[in-house]
């Protein structure tokens, strides 16, 4: 029998967080000690990451008879199956820890805080960046993994992106082109209803998929997206910011016109534009241009909001671009997938190179009785 002491630290709860792990023999001889910074997290999140890290480390050893000791009664009781897991932010971590426990003959034991002092010390050393007294374990996998068991295992905690296309405007209702460089219409009465319905749908969809609740809303600075984001913010109560990169693709001289009129005037050019990643309207943008500004945003969100959920309120083409990038598919995805006004989509990036899709263009909330 060996003994595993785990603890988590969070200065602010949520705040800068870390975990610490001390693994010893029955006689108290150290087997391994390690810890890791986790970014802005809750204390419970950090404690579960400590358990996961310890079990992953032990999975590569011959030790199978273990006693896990923690001063968190919540973690011990939830892992033992005696307490329900109510927080959606914790469900995936509990599931991963429970899966890792499978091969072990494990005893879960709550101990007073003073008996867990070494793990606490290690967590604080990791948080302070002081790793002189122990060697961090080489733990490659993230605590949360893709839902599909066929998916490659991932090393980064994912960022969940809730993609919302703004509600209807008068231009939308008349099928007029309204790019990010043209007129800036506000939501119509129908558009306000779209936004209100999306605001109610977001928490329900995240709960259904057992995904974390939103921590931020980022929107295109245009009027229709700002209004949609403000309506959503009243429902989910998180900080609201804008990002210029979420602005609709530029349509240049085509703004304010119907596509049928443009096609009648310049049929050959329109045919060369349709199905192209590089052709752009006069004074407008190409899809390649749009990808060039959306891709860095995704990379930044993977770092700044790792392990969190962010609501992005944008337009048809930015939403379509993020969905297409998440699918890593053919260029046709940049024009073949529809996103209705007020629709909600959910994708999750484990870094720019891998993502999974949960729902695309969900519109059930927009259907009236």
N, C-alpha and C positions, 0 to 999 in steps of 0.2 A: 504493500500500500504506500502510495505517495500522496502528498498534500499540496493542493493548489490554492493559493491565496490571491484573490482578485479584488481590485478596487478601481473606481473611476473618480475623476475630479472634474468639476466644472465651476469656474469662477464667474458667477452671474446666473447660471442655471436658467436659460441657456447662456453660455459664455465660452471663452477659451477652455477646451476640454482635453482630457487625456485619460489613459488607463495605465495601471501598473499590475504586473503579475510576478509573483514569487512562487517557485515550485521547489519543494524540499522533500527529502526522504523522511521516513518515519522517525529517524533520529535527529532530524533538523538540518541535515547536510544539504546545502543548496545544489539543485540540479540546473535551474535556469532562472534568470531574472531579466525582465524586459518591460518596456513601456513604449508608448507612442502618442504623439500629439494628434488630435482629431479635428481641429478647427473649432468652429462655434457649434457646440452641441449641449444637450442636457446631461445631467448627471446619470440618469438611467441609461441613456444611450451609451455613455462612456463605460458604464459597468458591464453592459452586455458585450461591448466590443472587447473588454478584458477577458470575459469567459470564452468568446469565440477565438481570440488570439491564443489563449492557453490551450484550448482543445486542438487547434490546428497545429500548434507546436508539438503536442503530445502524439498527434496522429502519425508523426514521422519518427516516433520512438517505439520501443517495445512495451512501454508502460501502459497498462490497461486497467489496473485497480487503482482508482483515484478517489480522493475525498476533496470536493470543491468547497472551500470556505470563503464566505463573504459576509460583510456586515450590512448588506442590503437584503432585508427580508422580502422586499418586493421581487427581486430577481430570483431568489431561492424558491419562493413559493410559486412563482409563475413557471419556472423551469420544472418544478416538481409536479405541475399540473393541478395544483390545489387552488390557485387564484387565476381568474380570467385576465386576459390581456385586452384592455379596453382601448389603449392608444394605438391608432393606425401607424404611428411613427415607429412603434416597437414591434409590431407583429412579425415583420420579416426577420428582424434580428432574433426574436424568440424562436422562430421557425428554424433559422440557420443553426443556432446554438443547440436546439433539440436534435436536429439531424446529426450534428457532430458528436453528440453524446451517445449515439447509437452503439458504436463498437466498444464502449467503455463499461466496465462494472463500476458505476459512479455512485457516490453518496453525496448528497447536497446538504450542506450544513451552515446554518446561520451562526455567526459568532459576534460578540460585542466589538465595537469599533476599536477598542484598545488592543484586541488580539489580532487585528488586521493592520497593524501599524506599518509593517514592511511594505505591503502592497500599496498602502496610502503614500508612503514615502517615495516609492518608485513612480507612482502616478504624478506626484508633484515635481519630481526630478525631470520627468519627461516633459511636463508642461512648461517648466522653466528652461528647457533646452540643456539641462545638465545631465549628460549621459556618461559622466566619468566613472561612476561607480558600478555600471552594469553595461552589458552589451545587448543592444536591441535584437530581438529575434528577426530572422529573415522570413517574414510572413508575407506571402505574395498576393493572396486573394483578398478582395474587399469583403466586408461583412455582409453586404447585400449582393446577391447574384441574380442574373437573368432568370425569369420564371421558367423558361424552357430548359429542360435538362440537356437538350441537344446543342444549346448555345455554348460557345467558348466561354470558359471561366474568366472573370474580369478582376483587374487589380485596383480599379478606382471605384469609390462609392458613386452611385449614379445621381444625376440631377433629373428630376421629373419635370417635364415641360407641358403645361396645359395650354393648348393653342386655341385662341378664340378669335374668330373673324368678327369684325364689328357688325352691328345691326344694319338694317336697311337704311338707305338715304333716298331722297327723291331721285338722285342720279341712278342708284341701283334699281329702283322701281321702273325707271324709264329705259334701262339697259344702255345708259350713256357711259362712255369711258371716263374714269376719274382716277388718274394716276397720282403719284406722290408729288408731281411737279405741276399739277393743274389746280383747278378750283378745289376748295376744301369744304364740301357740304357737311351739314350737321345731320344727326340722326332724324329720321322721320318718326311719326308716331308709332309706326310699325317697328322701326328700328329700336325705339326705347323698349317696346315689349320684348323684342328679341334679346336685348341686353339683360333685362330683368329675368327672363327665363334662363339664360345662360348662367347668370349669377347663382340661381337656385340649383342648377344642374351640376355645377362643378363640385361642390362638397359631396353630393350623392354619388357621382362617378368615382371620385377618389376613395370614398368609403367602400364602394362595391369592389374596386380593385385592390383594396387594402394598401393604398399609397399614402405617403405623408400629406398632411394638410399644408396649404400654401404658406410661404413665409414672405413672399413679395409678389407684386404685380408690376410688370414692365410693359409699356405700351408705346405704339407709334405716336409721335407728337401731333398728328393730324386731328382735327376736331372730332370726327366720327369715332375714332379709336379712343381718344381721350374721354369722350362721353361714355362710351361702353365700359372702359376701365373704371371710371368713377362709380358707375352703377354696381359693378362687380365688387369694388372695394367696400361698399356699404354692407355687402353680404358676408365677405370673408375677413374683413377688418385687418388688413396687412398694409405695409408701406407701399406707396404708389410712386413710380418714377417713369420717365419716358426715355426712349433711346432712338436717336435719329435713324439708326440702321433698320428699324422696323417699318419705316415709311414705305408706302406702296411703290411698286416699280414705276419708273418714269415712262410716260407715254408720249412726251413731247408734243408735237403738233396735232396728235390724235385726240388730245383731251377734249372732252365735252361733245364728242361726236358719237354717232352710232357706228358699229362695226360694219353694218351692211352698206352704209354710205362710203366708208373708206374702201371697202372691197370693190365697190362699183367703180370708184375713181382710179384705184391702183391695184388691179387684180393680180398682176404678176409679182409686184413687190409683196403684197399680202401673202401670196403663196410661198414666197421665199422666207418670209418671217414666220409663218406657221410651221411648227415642228423644228425650229432652229434655236440653238442655244446662244448664238452670237449675233444674229441680225437684230437690229433695233430700229424703232420708228425714228423719224427725223427729230433730233434733239432729245430723244428718249434713251432708255436703258435696254440692254439685252439681259437675258436670263443669266448669262455669265457674269455680267456686272452685278446683278442682284446677289448671286452666290458669293461674289467677292466681298460683299459687306455683311451677309448673314453668317457665313462660316466663322469669322473671327468672334462674332457674338456668341455662337454656340460654344466655342472653345473657352471663352471667358466665363460663361455660366457653368461649365463643367468644373472650373476651378473655384469660382467665388461662391457657388451654391451647391457644392458637392453634398450629397445626402439630403437635399431639400427639394421642395416643390416650388416652381415659379410659374405664375400665370403670365403668358405673353398675349397681349391683345394687339392684333395687327390686321392685315388686309389679305385678300385672296392670294397674291403671289408670295409674300413673305411666309405665310402659313404653309402654302403649298411647297415652298422651298425647304422649310424645316422638315416637313413630313418626307419629302423626297430624299433629303440628306440622311434622314434616319433609316430609310429603307435601303440605301446604298444600291439602288436599282438602275434601270435603264433611264436615259434622258427623258423618255416619254412621260415619266412620272411628274415632270415639271409642267405638263399641260393636260394630263389625262385624269387627274384626281380632282373632283369637285369639292369645294368648301363653301357651304351656304352661309348667308349672313346670319350671325348668331350661333353658328355651329361650334361644337367643342370637340377637340381632338386631344389625345394624350400620348406622348412619346417619352421615352426615358433614355438618356445618353449616359453611358459609362465612360465617357471620353469621346472625342470627335470621331473615333474610328469604329465604335460599335454602339448600336442603339436597339431598342425594342419598341414595338408599337402596341398600345393597348386598345385604342379606339380612334377611328378616323372619321371625321365629319358626322359626329353624333348629332342628330336633329330631333330626337324623340320629344325633347322638352319644348320644341317649337310647334308641335302638332296640337291644335286646339280641339277640345271635345266637341 
